[in-house]
Amino acid sequence: MTPEDVQALVAREIADWRLPQIAPGSTRGVLWDEERYRAQIDLLRTALVVPRQQRFVLEEEQVTTDKVHEAIYWVVAVTGSTLVWFDEARGEFGLASAGGPNLPMSIGVRGDLVGVFCAR
């Protein structure tokens, strides 16, 4: 993939987003309404960057082993010390913490672009 391919994918993800249909009683807490999601999508748009490849430490993989796992993903959005990335091999987005001088750490939040961004 090229940065342009990833940028087009991100644009489609945002344009095609629909309010999740979640069965009542299947989650804890109060479900978000569309207005709250739309506000987050507006913030997502301001956080978008020109996609670039970045090496990440996979923190979720290190929980079960002492070995350091790394992967290269596309950074698609940055907000504060949080990065949203895209894994082209698995076709999913994820969340990472960029704090510190070391590589950013993927923290195990994965899924669709809007859902991942809202989880930050």
N, CA, C and O atoms as a Tinker XYZ file with bonds, in Angstrom:
   480  protein
     1  N      0.835000   -1.180000    0.000000    73     2
     2  CA     0.000000    0.000000    0.000000    64     1     3
     3  C      0.881000    1.245000    0.000000    63     2     4     5
     4  O      2.025000    1.227000    0.454000    81     3
     5  N      0.322000    2.300000   -0.513000    73     3     6
     6  CA     0.994000    3.593000   -0.501000    64     5     7
     7  C      0.301000    4.497000    0.522000    63     6     8     9
     8  O     -0.801000    4.185000    0.973000    81     7
     9  N      0.936000    5.611000    0.889000    73     7    10
    10  CA     0.244000    6.547000    1.781000    64     9    11
    11  C     -1.100000    7.006000    1.212000    63    10    12    13
    12  O     -2.059000    7.210000    1.956000    81    11
    13  N     -1.158000    7.162000   -0.089000    73    11    14
    14  CA    -2.407000    7.582000   -0.726000    64    13    15
    15  C     -3.497000    6.509000   -0.593000    63    14    16    17
    16  O     -4.667000    6.830000   -0.385000    81    15
    17  N     -3.103000    5.235000   -0.715000    73    15    18
    18  CA    -4.057000    4.133000   -0.536000    64    17    19
    19  C     -4.630000    4.136000    0.885000    63    18    20    21
    20  O     -5.834000    3.971000    1.085000    81    19
    21  N     -3.752000    4.324000    1.852000    73    19    22
    22  CA    -4.187000    4.332000    3.251000    64    21    23
    23  C     -5.080000    5.542000    3.511000    63    22    24    25
    24  O     -6.096000    5.432000    4.198000    81    23
    25  N     -4.701000    6.694000    2.961000    73    23    26
    26  CA    -5.501000    7.906000    3.133000    64    25    27
    27  C     -6.901000    7.718000    2.545000    63    26    28    29
    28  O     -7.889000    8.142000    3.144000    81    27
    29  N     -6.985000    7.087000    1.379000    73    27    30
    30  CA    -8.287000    6.825000    0.754000    64    29    31
    31  C     -9.108000    5.853000    1.603000    63    30    32    33
    32  O    -10.319000    6.028000    1.739000    81    31
    33  N     -8.470000    4.842000    2.171000    73    31    34
    34  CA    -9.154000    3.894000    3.043000    64    33    35
    35  C     -9.724000    4.597000    4.273000    63    34    36    37
    36  O    -10.866000    4.350000    4.661000    81    35
    37  N     -8.934000    5.462000    4.876000    73    35    38
    38  CA    -9.380000    6.216000    6.051000    64    37    39
    39  C    -10.590000    7.080000    5.688000    63    38    40    41
    40  O    -11.567000    7.130000    6.435000    81    39
    41  N    -10.521000    7.758000    4.543000    73    39    42
    42  CA   -11.642000    8.600000    4.095000    64    41    43
    43  C    -12.910000    7.767000    3.909000    63    42    44    45
    44  O    -13.999000    8.207000    4.277000    81    43
    45  N    -12.773000    6.556000    3.334000    73    43    46
    46  CA   -13.933000    5.675000    3.154000    64    45    47
    47  C    -14.489000    5.205000    4.496000    63    46    48    49
    48  O    -15.705000    5.159000    4.684000    81    47
    49  N    -13.609000    4.858000    5.424000    73    47    50
    50  CA   -14.046000    4.419000    6.755000    64    49    51
    51  C    -14.898000    5.494000    7.427000    63    50    52    53
    52  O    -15.928000    5.193000    8.031000    81    51
    53  N    -14.464000    6.736000    7.318000    73    51    54
    54  CA   -15.216000    7.831000    7.938000    64    53    55
    55  C    -16.525000    8.061000    7.193000    63    54    56    57
    56  O    -17.574000    8.209000    7.820000    81    55
    57  N    -16.477000    8.092000    5.868000    73    55    58
    58  CA   -17.685000    8.344000    5.069000    64    57    59
    59  C    -18.728000    7.242000    5.227000    63    58    60    61
    60  O    -19.928000    7.514000    5.207000    81    59
    61  N    -18.274000    5.996000    5.383000    73    59    62
    62  CA   -19.188000    4.854000    5.466000    64    61    63
    63  C    -19.631000    4.526000    6.892000    63    62    64    65
    64  O    -20.414000    3.597000    7.089000    81    63
    65  N    -19.147000    5.269000    7.889000    73    63    66
    66  CA   -19.454000    4.949000    9.276000    64    65    67
    67  C    -20.954000    5.055000    9.545000    63    66    68    69
    68  O    -21.619000    5.981000    9.080000    81    67
    69  N    -21.457000    4.113000   10.283000    73    67    70
    70  CA   -22.858000    4.106000   10.726000    64    69    71
    71  C    -22.891000    3.818000   12.218000    63    70    72    73
    72  O    -22.013000    3.135000   12.746000    81    71
    73  N    -23.888000    4.333000   12.885000    73    71    74
    74  CA   -24.060000    4.116000   14.316000    64    73    75
    75  C    -24.130000    2.614000   14.586000    63    74    76    77
    76  O    -24.940000    1.925000   13.966000    81    75
    77  N    -23.301000    2.084000   15.497000    73    75    78
    78  CA   -23.344000    0.650000   15.793000    64    77    79
    79  C    -24.710000    0.234000   16.337000    63    78    80    81
    80  O    -25.319000    0.955000   17.127000    81    79
    81  N    -25.175000   -0.913000   15.914000    73    79    82
    82  CA   -26.434000   -1.471000   16.417000    64    81    83
    83  C    -26.081000   -2.499000   17.480000    63    82    84    85
    84  O    -25.601000   -3.590000   17.174000    81    83
    85  N    -26.324000   -2.138000   18.722000    73    83    86
    86  CA   -25.945000   -2.980000   19.844000    64    85    87
    87  C    -27.208000   -3.387000   20.590000    63    86    88    89
    88  O    -28.043000   -2.544000   20.919000    81    87
    89  N    -27.342000   -4.660000   20.851000    73    87    90
    90  CA   -28.533000   -5.165000   21.549000    64    89    91
    91  C    -28.592000   -4.613000   22.966000    63    90    92    93
    92  O    -27.594000   -4.641000   23.686000    81    91
    93  N    -29.749000   -4.114000   23.368000    73    91    94
    94  CA   -29.903000   -3.621000   24.740000    64    93    95
    95  C    -29.546000   -4.714000   25.752000    63    94    96    97
    96  O    -29.889000   -5.883000   25.578000    81    95
    97  N    -28.857000   -4.304000   26.802000    73    95    98
    98  CA   -28.481000   -5.248000   27.856000    64    97    99
    99  C    -27.228000   -6.047000   27.558000    63    98   100   101
   100  O    -26.816000   -6.865000   28.382000    81    99
   101  N    -26.600000   -5.834000   26.391000    73    99   102
   102  CA   -25.411000   -6.619000   26.043000    64   101   103
   103  C    -24.112000   -5.911000   26.431000    63   102   104   105
   104  O    -23.027000   -6.458000   26.234000    81   103
   105  N    -24.215000   -4.704000   26.977000    73   103   106
   106  CA   -23.031000   -3.965000   27.405000    64   105   107
   107  C    -23.287000   -3.358000   28.773000    63   106   108   109
   108  O    -24.413000   -3.363000   29.270000    81   107
   109  N    -22.240000   -2.843000   29.364000    73   107   110
   110  CA   -22.368000   -2.111000   30.631000    64   109   111
   111  C    -22.380000   -0.625000   30.306000    63   110   112   113
   112  O    -21.786000   -0.188000   29.320000    81   111
   113  N    -23.055000    0.136000   31.134000    73   111   114
   114  CA   -23.051000    1.580000   30.957000    64   113   115
   115  C    -24.092000    2.035000   29.956000    63   114   116   117
   116  O    -24.949000    1.267000   29.519000    81   115
   117  N    -23.994000    3.295000   29.610000    73   115   118
   118  CA   -24.941000    3.922000   28.700000    64   117   119
   119  C    -24.340000    3.966000   27.303000    63   118   120   121
   120  O    -23.201000    4.399000   27.127000    81   119
   121  N    -25.096000    3.522000   26.316000    73   119   122
   122  CA   -24.622000    3.545000   24.933000    64   121   123
   123  C    -24.493000    4.991000   24.449000    63   122   124   125
   124  O    -25.269000    5.865000   24.836000    81   123
   125  N    -23.507000    5.218000   23.603000    73   123   126
   126  CA   -23.336000    6.543000   23.016000    64   125   127
   127  C    -24.426000    6.785000   21.989000    63   126   128   129
   128  O    -24.845000    5.866000   21.286000    81   127
   129  N    -24.884000    8.027000   21.906000    73   127   130
   130  CA   -25.820000    8.385000   20.849000    64   129   131
   131  C    -25.029000    8.892000   19.646000    63   130   132   133
   132  O    -23.819000    9.101000   19.727000    81   131
   133  N    -25.727000    9.085000   18.535000    73   131   134
   134  CA   -25.046000    9.489000   17.302000    64   133   135
   135  C    -24.348000   10.833000   17.441000    63   134   136   137
   136  O    -23.285000   11.042000   16.856000    81   135
   137  N    -24.929000   11.740000   18.203000    73   135   138
   138  CA   -24.327000   13.067000   18.385000    64   137   139
   139  C    -22.940000   12.962000   19.030000    63   138   140   141
   140  O    -22.006000   13.661000   18.637000    81   139
   141  N    -22.825000   12.089000   20.013000    73   139   142
   142  CA   -21.528000   11.917000   20.678000    64   141   143
   143  C    -20.501000   11.320000   19.728000    63   142   144   145
   144  O    -19.346000   11.745000   19.711000    81   143
   145  N    -20.919000   10.337000   18.938000    73   143   146
   146  CA   -20.009000    9.769000   17.933000    64   145   147
   147  C    -19.593000   10.825000   16.916000    63   146   148   149
   148  O    -18.415000   10.925000   16.573000    81   147
   149  N    -20.551000   11.611000   16.434000    73   147   150
   150  CA   -20.246000   12.640000   15.421000    64   149   151
   151  C    -19.226000   13.642000   15.952000    63   150   152   153
   152  O    -18.350000   14.086000   15.209000    81   151
   153  N    -19.331000   14.000000   17.224000    73   151   154
   154  CA   -18.351000   14.909000   17.821000    64   153   155
   155  C    -16.956000   14.270000   17.805000    63   154   156   157
   156  O    -15.963000   14.952000   17.549000    81   155
   157  N    -16.882000   12.963000   18.079000    73   155   158
   158  CA   -15.606000   12.258000   18.047000    64   157   159
   159  C    -15.064000   12.155000   16.618000    63   158   160   161
   160  O    -13.856000   12.251000   16.400000    81   159
   161  N    -15.951000   11.960000   15.660000    73   159   162
   162  CA   -15.519000   11.898000   14.260000    64   161   163
   163  C    -14.949000   13.240000   13.826000    63   162   164   165
   164  O    -13.974000   13.280000   13.076000    81   163
   165  N    -15.540000   14.337000   14.286000    73   163   166
   166  CA   -14.984000   15.667000   13.990000    64   165   167
   167  C    -13.577000   15.801000   14.564000    63   166   168   169
   168  O    -12.684000   16.334000   13.906000    81   167
   169  N    -13.377000   15.313000   15.800000    73   167   170
   170  CA   -12.039000   15.327000   16.403000    64   169   171
   171  C    -11.078000   14.432000   15.635000    63   170   172   173
   172  O     -9.911000   14.775000   15.452000    81   171
   173  N    -11.573000   13.286000   15.190000    73   171   174
   174  CA   -10.749000   12.375000   14.390000    64   173   175
   175  C    -10.262000   13.073000   13.127000    63   174   176   177
   176  O     -9.087000   12.973000   12.772000    81   175
   177  N    -11.143000   13.766000   12.463000    73   175   178
   178  CA   -10.749000   14.464000   11.227000    64   177   179
   179  C     -9.616000   15.448000   11.484000    63   178   180   181
   180  O     -8.713000   15.580000   10.658000    81   179
   181  N     -9.652000   16.138000   12.622000    73   179   182
   182  CA    -8.580000   17.100000   12.915000    64   181   183
   183  C     -7.282000   16.402000   13.309000    63   182   184   185
   184  O     -6.208000   16.997000   13.217000    81   183
   185  N     -7.371000   15.143000   13.748000    73   183   186
   186  CA    -6.186000   14.394000   14.178000    64   185   187
   187  C     -5.518000   13.624000   13.039000    63   186   188   189
   188  O     -4.421000   13.095000   13.214000    81   187
   189  N     -6.164000   13.557000   11.877000    73   187   190
   190  CA    -5.598000   12.790000   10.762000    64   189   191
   191  C     -4.263000   13.376000   10.316000    63   190   192   193
   192  O     -4.069000   14.592000   10.312000    81   191
   193  N     -3.358000   12.496000    9.946000    73   191   194
   194  CA    -2.043000   12.885000    9.427000    64   193   195
   195  C     -1.828000   12.185000    8.095000    63   194   196   197
   196  O     -2.529000   11.231000    7.758000    81   195
   197  N     -0.855000   12.668000    7.349000    73   195   198
   198  CA    -0.468000   11.945000    6.140000    64   197   199
   199  C      0.072000   10.601000    6.606000    63   198   200   201
   200  O      1.025000   10.564000    7.384000    81   199
   201  N     -0.510000    9.499000    6.151000    73   199   202
   202  CA    -0.081000    8.183000    6.644000    64   201   203
   203  C      1.413000    7.946000    6.445000    63   202   204   205
   204  O      1.984000    8.252000    5.398000    81   203
   205  N      2.017000    7.393000    7.482000    73   203   206
   206  CA     3.442000    7.045000    7.436000    64   205   207
   207  C      3.637000    5.739000    8.176000    63   206   208   209
   208  O      2.909000    5.434000    9.121000    81   207
   209  N      4.607000    4.980000    7.751000    73   207   210
   210  CA     4.876000    3.719000    8.425000    64   209   211
   211  C      5.724000    3.963000    9.663000    63   210   212   213
   212  O      6.611000    4.817000    9.672000    81   211
   213  N      5.430000    3.192000   10.710000    73   211   214
   214  CA     6.098000    3.344000   12.000000    64   213   215
   215  C      6.224000    1.971000   12.646000    63   214   216   217
   216  O      5.308000    1.152000   12.565000    81   215
   217  N      7.338000    1.727000   13.276000    73   215   218
   218  CA     7.532000    0.490000   14.041000    64   217   219
   219  C      6.899000    0.682000   15.419000    63   218   220   221
   220  O      7.061000    1.729000   16.046000    81   219
   221  N      6.174000   -0.346000   15.883000    73   219   222
   222  CA     5.505000   -0.322000   17.179000    64   221   223
   223  C      5.926000   -1.524000   18.005000    63   222   224   225
   224  O      6.186000   -2.599000   17.464000    81   223
   225  N      5.992000   -1.342000   19.304000    73   223   226
   226  CA     6.113000   -2.457000   20.235000    64   225   227
   227  C      4.686000   -2.920000   20.506000    63   226   228   229
   228  O      3.801000   -2.103000   20.760000    81   227
   229  N      4.466000   -4.228000   20.452000    73   227   230
   230  CA     3.132000   -4.779000   20.674000    64   229   231
   231  C      2.995000   -5.163000   22.144000    63   230   232   233
   232  O      3.288000   -6.294000   22.531000    81   231
   233  N      2.552000   -4.219000   22.945000    73   231   234
   234  CA     2.417000   -4.432000   24.387000    64   233   235
   235  C      1.483000   -5.597000   24.688000    63   234   236   237
   236  O      1.725000   -6.363000   25.622000    81   235
   237  N      0.417000   -5.734000   23.901000    73   235   238
   238  CA    -0.538000   -6.822000   24.155000    64   237   239
   239  C      0.094000   -8.192000   23.953000    63   238   240   241
   240  O     -0.358000   -9.167000   24.554000    81   239
   241  N      1.115000   -8.291000   23.134000    73   239   242
   242  CA     1.812000   -9.561000   22.911000    64   241   243
   243  C      2.775000   -9.863000   24.053000    63   242   244   245
   244  O      3.045000  -11.029000   24.344000    81   243
   245  N      3.288000   -8.838000   24.695000    73   243   246
   246  CA     4.272000   -9.026000   25.756000    64   245   247
   247  C      3.643000   -9.488000   27.058000    63   246   248   249
   248  O      4.356000   -9.911000   27.968000    81   247
   249  N      2.350000   -9.417000   27.164000    73   247   250
   250  CA     1.671000   -9.858000   28.380000    64   249   251
   251  C      1.876000  -11.349000   28.603000    63   250   252   253
   252  O      1.975000  -11.791000   29.748000    81   251
   253  N      1.942000  -12.127000   27.537000    73   251   254
   254  CA     2.020000  -13.584000   27.651000    64   253   255
   255  C      3.426000  -14.140000   27.422000    63   254   256   257
   256  O      3.622000  -15.354000   27.481000    81   255
   257  N      4.391000  -13.288000   27.165000    73   255   258
   258  CA     5.744000  -13.769000   26.905000    64   257   259
   259  C      6.758000  -12.704000   27.303000    63   258   260   261
   260  O      6.420000  -11.526000   27.416000    81   259
   261  N      7.988000  -13.118000   27.513000    73   259   262
   262  CA     9.055000  -12.167000   27.840000    64   261   263
   263  C      9.669000  -11.559000   26.587000    63   262   264   265
   264  O     10.402000  -10.574000   26.675000    81   263
   265  N      9.384000  -12.127000   25.438000    73   263   266
   266  CA     9.965000  -11.660000   24.180000    64   265   267
   267  C      9.295000  -10.352000   23.738000    63   266   268   269
   268  O      8.079000  -10.200000   23.853000    81   267
   269  N     10.092000   -9.422000   23.238000    73   267   270
   270  CA     9.564000   -8.157000   22.722000    64   269   271
   271  C      9.061000   -8.396000   21.297000    63   270   272   273
   272  O      9.809000   -8.853000   20.433000    81   271
   273  N      7.794000   -8.083000   21.068000    73   271   274
   274  CA     7.205000   -8.214000   19.741000    64   273   275
   275  C      7.059000   -6.826000   19.126000    63   274   276   277
   276  O      6.639000   -5.880000   19.793000    81   275
   277  N      7.406000   -6.719000   17.859000    73   275   278
   278  CA     7.286000   -5.454000   17.152000    64   277   279
   279  C      6.604000   -5.686000   15.816000    63   278   280   281
   280  O      6.609000   -6.795000   15.283000    81   279
   281  N      6.015000   -4.618000   15.283000    73   279   282
   282  CA     5.393000   -4.666000   13.962000    64   281   283
   283  C      5.439000   -3.263000   13.367000    63   282   284   285
   284  O      5.589000   -2.269000   14.078000    81   283
   285  N      5.307000   -3.212000   12.059000    73   283   286
   286  CA     5.253000   -1.926000   11.365000    64   285   287
   287  C      3.826000   -1.715000   10.879000    63   286   288   289
   288  O      3.270000   -2.539000   10.154000    81   287
   289  N      3.244000   -0.583000   11.297000    73   287   290
   290  CA     1.890000   -0.207000   10.913000    64   289   291
   291  C      1.912000    1.207000   10.334000    63   290   292   293
   292  O      2.903000    1.929000   10.440000    81   291
   293  N      0.797000    1.576000    9.723000    73   291   294
   294  CA     0.619000    2.930000    9.201000    64   293   295
   295  C      0.019000    3.819000   10.285000    63   294   296   297
   296  O     -1.053000    3.508000   10.805000    81   295
   297  N      0.677000    4.905000   10.634000    73   295   298
   298  CA     0.096000    5.899000   11.540000    64   297   299
   299  C     -0.879000    6.723000   10.712000    63   298   300   301
   300  O     -0.514000    7.250000    9.661000    81   299
   301  N     -2.143000    6.840000   11.192000    73   299   302
   302  CA    -3.154000    7.582000   10.435000    64   301   303
   303  C     -3.700000    8.784000   11.195000    63   302   304   305
   304  O     -4.250000    9.700000   10.583000    81   303
   305  N     -3.558000    8.798000   12.522000    73   303   306
   306  CA    -4.043000    9.927000   13.323000    64   305   307
   307  C     -3.185000   10.054000   14.579000    63   306   308   309
   308  O     -2.697000    9.066000   15.128000    81   307
   309  N     -3.016000   11.300000   15.013000    73   307   310
   310  CA    -2.241000   11.582000   16.218000    64   309   311
   311  C     -3.009000   12.599000   17.043000    63   310   312   313
   312  O     -3.424000   13.643000   16.538000    81   311
   313  N     -3.191000   12.285000   18.314000    73   311   314
   314  CA    -3.827000   13.214000   19.239000    64   313   315
   315  C     -3.107000   13.107000   20.578000    63   314   316   317
   316  O     -3.154000   12.065000   21.231000    81   315
   317  N     -2.449000   14.168000   20.979000    73   315   318
   318  CA    -1.647000   14.124000   22.197000    64   317   319
   319  C     -0.583000   13.055000   22.078000    63   318   320   321
   320  O      0.184000   13.046000   21.114000    81   319
   321  N     -0.527000   12.158000   23.042000    73   319   322
   322  CA     0.467000   11.073000   22.990000    64   321   323
   323  C     -0.160000    9.765000   22.511000    63   322   324   325
   324  O      0.373000    8.685000   22.766000    81   323
   325  N     -1.289000    9.868000   21.818000    73   323   326
   326  CA    -1.978000    8.687000   21.306000    64   325   327
   327  C     -1.891000    8.642000   19.783000    63   326   328   329
   328  O     -2.102000    9.645000   19.102000    81   327
   329  N     -1.575000    7.462000   19.268000    73   327   330
   330  CA    -1.526000    7.242000   17.820000    64   329   331
   331  C     -2.605000    6.243000   17.426000    63   330   332   333
   332  O     -2.860000    5.275000   18.143000    81   331
   333  N     -3.233000    6.483000   16.290000    73   331   334
   334  CA    -4.125000    5.494000   15.693000    64   333   335
   335  C     -3.388000    4.948000   14.482000    63   334   336   337
   336  O     -2.889000    5.707000   13.650000    81   335
   337  N     -3.324000    3.623000   14.390000    73   335   338
   338  CA    -2.569000    2.989000   13.308000    64   337   339
   339  C     -3.463000    2.057000   12.506000    63   338   340   341
   340  O     -4.553000    1.679000   12.934000    81   339
   341  N     -2.956000    1.693000   11.303000    73   339   342
   342  CA    -3.641000    0.739000   10.442000    64   341   343
   343  C     -2.683000   -0.392000   10.105000    63   342   344   345
   344  O     -1.556000   -0.158000    9.668000    81   343
   345  N     -3.144000   -1.625000   10.312000    73   343   346
   346  CA    -2.380000   -2.829000    9.979000    64   345   347
   347  C     -2.918000   -3.351000    8.656000    63   346   348   349
   348  O     -4.001000   -3.934000    8.611000    81   347
   349  N     -2.173000   -3.146000    7.586000    73   347   350
   350  CA    -2.672000   -3.553000    6.268000    64   349   351
   351  C     -2.766000   -5.068000    6.122000    63   350   352   353
   352  O     -3.588000   -5.548000    5.341000    81   351
   353  N     -1.964000   -5.829000    6.837000    73   351   354
   354  CA    -2.012000   -7.290000    6.741000    64   353   355
   355  C     -3.310000   -7.843000    7.325000    63   354   356   357
   356  O     -3.854000   -8.819000    6.808000    81   355
   357  N     -3.808000   -7.230000    8.395000    73   355   358
   358  CA    -5.026000   -7.716000    9.061000    64   357   359
   359  C     -6.245000   -6.849000    8.765000    63   358   360   361
   360  O     -7.368000   -7.207000    9.119000    81   359
   361  N     -6.022000   -5.713000    8.118000    73   359   362
   362  CA    -7.131000   -4.839000    7.769000    64   361   363
   363  C     -7.837000   -4.241000    8.963000    63   362   364   365
   364  O     -9.053000   -4.051000    8.940000    81   363
   365  N     -7.075000   -3.939000   10.022000    73   363   366
   366  CA    -7.699000   -3.373000   11.210000    64   365   367
   367  C     -6.905000   -2.171000   11.714000    63   366   368   369
   368  O     -5.724000   -1.993000   11.415000    81   367
   369  N     -7.608000   -1.363000   12.489000    73   367   370
   370  CA    -6.991000   -0.195000   13.099000    64   369   371
   371  C     -6.680000   -0.516000   14.544000    63   370   372   373
   372  O     -7.240000   -1.451000   15.116000    81   371
   373  N     -5.782000    0.263000   15.138000    73   371   374
   374  CA    -5.429000    0.042000   16.524000    64   373   375
   375  C     -4.981000    1.322000   17.180000    63   374   376   377
   376  O     -4.849000    2.363000   16.536000    81   375
   377  N     -4.749000    1.226000   18.476000    73   375   378
   378  CA    -4.403000    2.372000   19.300000    64   377   379
   379  C     -3.048000    2.134000   19.939000    63   378   380   381
   380  O     -2.735000    1.022000   20.365000    81   379
   381  N     -2.248000    3.189000   20.000000    73   379   382
   382  CA    -0.923000    3.093000   20.607000    64   381   383
   383  C     -0.642000    4.314000   21.456000    63   382   384   385
   384  O     -1.191000    5.394000   21.236000    81   383
   385  N      0.223000    4.117000   22.427000    73   383   386
   386  CA     0.709000    5.195000   23.267000    64   385   387
   387  C      2.087000    5.596000   22.761000    63   386   388   389
   388  O      2.958000    4.749000   22.568000    81   387
   389  N      2.277000    6.897000   22.547000    73   387   390
   390  CA     3.548000    7.374000   22.005000    64   389   391
   391  C      4.429000    7.995000   23.073000    63   390   392   393
   392  O      5.424000    8.646000   22.752000    81   391
   393  N      4.082000    7.805000   24.332000    73   391   394
   394  CA     4.840000    8.426000   25.410000    64   393   395
   395  C      6.249000    7.887000   25.516000    63   394   396   397
   396  O      6.484000    6.698000   25.302000    81   395
   397  N      7.183000    8.754000   25.844000    73   395   398
   398  CA     8.560000    8.330000   26.075000    64   397   399
   399  C      9.412000    8.374000   24.827000    63   398   400   401
   400  O      8.923000    8.609000   23.723000    81   399
   401  N     10.721000    8.138000   25.030000    73   399   402
   402  CA    11.676000    8.225000   23.914000    64   401   403
   403  C     11.741000    6.957000   23.066000    63   402   404   405
   404  O     12.361000    6.950000   22.002000    81   403
   405  N     11.103000    5.883000   23.535000    73   403   406
   406  CA    11.169000    4.612000   22.821000    64   405   407
   407  C     10.095000    4.528000   21.746000    63   406   408   409
   408  O      9.379000    5.494000   21.483000    81   407
   409  N      9.999000    3.369000   21.138000    73   407   410
   410  CA     8.966000    3.143000   20.124000    64   409   411
   411  C      7.578000    3.269000   20.741000    63   410   412   413
   412  O      7.389000    2.952000   21.915000    81   411
   413  N      6.598000    3.732000   19.949000    73   411   414
   414  CA     5.226000    3.737000   20.452000    64   413   415
   415  C      4.775000    2.314000   20.760000    63   414   416   417
   416  O      5.245000    1.355000   20.148000    81   415
   417  N      3.850000    2.190000   21.724000    73   415   418
   418  CA     3.362000    0.877000   22.133000    64   417   419
   419  C      1.908000    0.691000   21.756000    63   418   420   421
   420  O      1.044000    1.472000   22.154000    81   419
   421  N      1.643000   -0.366000   20.972000    73   419   422
   422  CA     0.271000   -0.755000   20.695000    64   421   423
   423  C     -0.286000   -1.344000   21.983000    63   422   424   425
   424  O      0.351000   -2.188000   22.614000    81   423
   425  N     -1.495000   -0.891000   22.377000    73   423   426
   426  CA    -2.004000   -1.266000   23.696000    64   425   427
   427  C     -3.119000   -2.305000   23.651000    63   426   428   429
   428  O     -3.744000   -2.583000   24.675000    81   427
   429  N     -3.376000   -2.880000   22.484000    73   427   430
   430  CA    -4.339000   -3.973000   22.403000    64   429   431
   431  C     -5.745000   -3.561000   22.040000    63   430   432   433
   432  O     -6.645000   -4.401000   22.026000    81   431
   433  N     -5.960000   -2.292000   21.746000    73   431   434
   434  CA    -7.272000   -1.833000   21.278000    64   433   435
   435  C     -7.243000   -1.901000   19.760000    63   434   436   437
   436  O     -6.459000   -1.208000   19.112000    81   435
   437  N     -8.105000   -2.743000   19.199000    73   435   438
   438  CA    -8.131000   -2.944000   17.747000    64   437   439
   439  C     -9.565000   -2.982000   17.254000    63   438   440   441
   440  O    -10.479000   -3.329000   18.002000    81   439
   441  N     -9.758000   -2.624000   15.999000    73   439   442
   442  CA   -11.093000   -2.676000   15.410000    64   441   443
   443  C    -11.264000   -1.702000   14.276000    63   442   444   445
   444  O    -10.339000   -1.466000   13.499000    81   443
   445  N    -12.463000   -1.130000   14.180000    73   443   446
   446  CA   -12.730000   -0.155000   13.114000    64   445   447
   447  C    -12.152000    1.203000   13.520000    63   446   448   449
   448  O    -11.898000    1.449000   14.699000    81   447
   449  N    -11.949000    2.071000   12.542000    73   447   450
   450  CA   -11.297000    3.358000   12.767000    64   449   451
   451  C    -12.013000    4.199000   13.813000    63   450   452   453
   452  O    -11.378000    4.666000   14.758000    81   451
   453  N    -13.311000    4.402000   13.667000    73   451   454
   454  CA   -14.057000    5.259000   14.578000    64   453   455
   455  C    -14.087000    4.669000   15.982000    63   454   456   457
   456  O    -13.877000    5.386000   16.960000    81   455
   457  N    -14.343000    3.379000   16.088000    73   455   458
   458  CA   -14.374000    2.735000   17.390000    64   457   459
   459  C    -13.048000    2.824000   18.121000    63   458   460   461
   460  O    -13.011000    3.070000   19.326000    81   459
   461  N    -11.959000    2.624000   17.391000    73   459   462
   462  CA   -10.634000    2.708000   17.993000    64   461   463
   463  C    -10.357000    4.143000   18.458000    63   462   464   465
   464  O     -9.861000    4.358000   19.564000    81   463
   465  N    -10.677000    5.104000   17.621000    73   463   466
   466  CA   -10.447000    6.496000   17.987000    64   465   467
   467  C    -11.253000    6.865000   19.232000    63   466   468   469
   468  O    -10.743000    7.551000   20.117000    81   467
   469  N    -12.487000    6.422000   19.305000    73   467   470
   470  CA   -13.341000    6.725000   20.460000    64   469   471
   471  C    -12.833000    6.073000   21.738000    63   470   472   473
   472  O    -13.165000    6.533000   22.830000    81   471
   473  N    -12.046000    5.027000   21.633000    73   471   474
   474  CA   -11.538000    4.305000   22.805000    64   473   475
   475  C    -10.323000    4.979000   23.436000    63   474   476   477
   476  O     -9.879000    4.567000   24.508000    81   475
   477  N     -9.795000    5.984000   22.806000    73   475   478
   478  CA    -8.570000    6.596000   23.310000    64   477   479
   479  C     -8.751000    7.310000   24.626000    63   478   480
   480  O     -7.794000    7.870000   25.161000    81   479
